Amino acid sequence: MSIDDLRSMVGSSIGVGEWTTITQERIDAFADATDDHQWIHVDDEKAAAGPFGSTIAHGFLLLSLIPAIAPRVDLPARMAVNYGLDRVRFITPVPTGSRVRAHAVLEEVAEVAGGVQTTAEVTIELEGSERPACVATCLARFYL
């Protein structure tokens, strides 16, 4: 795909990623990596009696999965980097064992020194839910 092809996609869907299962092992590993061992994430027994009926994924775990679960843009770039996030909302809790995937809509392609910056609204869908798990505005830079 060329930069001109990418520019022609502004306002359109980039696509939908593959479904990924959120396992307790993944949640526990994220808790260990971030030192966030709140019981709603890691204590099966206490979480079962809690407000969500089971453990749930960390919101930041969902964000960290965006590069893996979102559709990819294949540009002839020497390097691509996550540049950051603008607006992020965690809308629906993701129970352990659920499946998520990401849908992305390209909002902008802007020139930056050495390349382009894309802005995309990424919606993390929760299988079986009418409401998404998360919606985030993601910025990426592609250095040509």
Secondary structure as UniProt FT lines:
FT   HELIX           3..8
FT   TURN            9..11
FT   STRAND          13..16
FT   STRAND          20..21
FT   HELIX           24..34
FT   HELIX           39..42
FT   HELIX           44..48
FT   TURN            51..52
FT   HELIX           59..69
FT   STRAND          79..90
FT   TURN            96..97
FT   STRAND          99..112
FT   TURN            113..114
FT   STRAND          115..126
FT   TURN            127..128
FT   STRAND          134..143
//
